[in-house]
């Protein structure tokens, strides 16, 4: 049968009547915002001629008839409202099209070159599917003792906007710069969001910052009570995607935070959980998108969507409340939805595999460790505004720009007798050419006693709570090893992760009327749901921890197998502090010093071994000191006044 012709084409559209025009008057704005149904009335009366106009001149809310579609890998067609399209066209948003989703993973998995812009667009598609599922489930209240609700019209608009902007603060090499080195604020903290939302660096063709565009385009969707409290659209989306400061006194949005926490019009916790908490739009997109681009696609099983609900927990269950919660309903005993339990565990397994196979791939970590060392050498002892330097750059531009800055620093350092710029430039040049370091030593979670793992993590990773101190300790240990073994500065790199993301286990589940995080429910009810599977999986996440050491390939070859073996022992004993039985630092360091005075190729071949570090000759040109865990440097036991010439030692 031939398709029916579109009779609307060429049809004369009548102008809006007086009732519709009245809704556009300033005096009627509050009524529109206080009554979601008014939005639908206005939208129904919207002249078609206004569709597609820039949001800055639109006079009414958009409707589904105004939507545009993008085609994405994994997602297929994804639709967006005109206001959202204007946001995607803003320069601050387009910046995400230049930042890798998986950082340096493409150096190993060559298909992993997708950008963050693709992920956030896909997250909007996922969050809309979740919204639709919640809407469907809200109609199933029946005889249940609890009530379910759908998202309100305004909540839908801001949840979609939050999904679109949840990664807006990311920069090139963000994990290294923010989490490992603490050279800049995190991507979801207010300082970074201010820099992206409010900077004149990114204005659209109309001269609007992202904040101004959002406030203008989404003003229709701020409910009446929130508007009367001074809440703007940009406040709402910022509160949905930011990391809330621990110190309320230093919170620039503290007033707005309190208003939304107590609002039934925009339920803050519900909306945040839909966007980026545990099992959320963020996870459900990236877990499939990352695997797809890696080359190992996973099937999307949407059964979990059908079990997603918003439980009304207010005093009057029939009405929305700030106490409401987004949950995955597992049914009630004895009719538990075991397929949903399996699906949650499957997502946890996929997240584990992504970490094990991709994020913790040894070659990828070699590149990450080199970048960590390079950026610390470049900026670790400065007060440079690293965020401002990196914000506009792509990942490739970041390497080139940092190398340029390192070369400039190299010239300044030369006059001061330093080599930080030289080391940084050398490492960055190697990264650009993919001349990655070779493996030197690795210790996994089960290789070391629990107390050693804890001490190493606290000393060398952000898990200790002080990322700056940890990065300083890593660099100090590497510098001492290089000097102890006569290696060129910058010949070593170290990777020591913080905690591994396992938050899927904290997803809010509902069994009957009981609502708890999955992991807490399991603990309280003697592992009834997973039969111990969740505990086993969490243990596997903990076992992902490892500490890697890498070495320049040329230097490794120059050392030779015997000296490399001594270097590996020094790493385990002096850097990691793994002492067994009756070992102590003094005897270990002296024994290593004795080996270095005897092995051919050692820079200290023929030197005199001292009984105590105090008796050693202190060469002002060869720094000595102690490793972060307390062991003295090997050179502190070596008297270098009697030494075979370096040229003969290297023959």
Buried (B, 14 or more C-beta within 10 A) or exposed (E): EEEEEEEEEEEEEEEBEEEBEEBEEEEBBBEBBBBBEBBEEBBEBBEEEBBEEBBBEBBBBBBEEBBEEBEBEBBEEBBBBBBBBBBBBBBBBEBBEBBBBBBBBBBBBEEBEBBBBBBBBBBBBBBBBBBBBBBBBBEEBEEEEBBBBBBBBBBBBBBBBBBBBBBBBBBBBBBBBBBBBBBBBBBBBBEBBBBBBBBEBBBBEEEBBBBBBBBBBBBBBBBBBBBEBEBBBBBBBBBBBBBBBEEEEEBEBBEBBEBBEEBBBBBBBBBBBBBBBBBBBBBBBBBBBBBBBBEBEBEBEEEBBBBBBBBBBBEEBEEBBBBBBBBBBBBBEEEBBEEBBBBBBEBBBBBBBBBBBBBBBEBBBBBBBBBBBBBBBBBBEEEBEBBEBBBBBBBEEBBEBBBEBBBEBBEEBEEEEBBBBBBBBBBBBBBEEEBBBBBBBBBEBEBBEEEBBEBBBBBBBBBBEEBEBBBBBBBBBBBBBBBBBBBBBBBBBBBBBBBBBBBBBBBBBBBBEEBBBBBEBBEEEEBEBBEEBBBEBBEBBEBBBBBBBBBBBEBBEBBEEEBBEBBBBBBBBBBBBBBEEEEEBBEBBBBBBBBBBEBEBBBBBBBBBBEEBEEBBEBEEBEBEBBBBEBBBBBBBBBBEEBBEEEEBBE
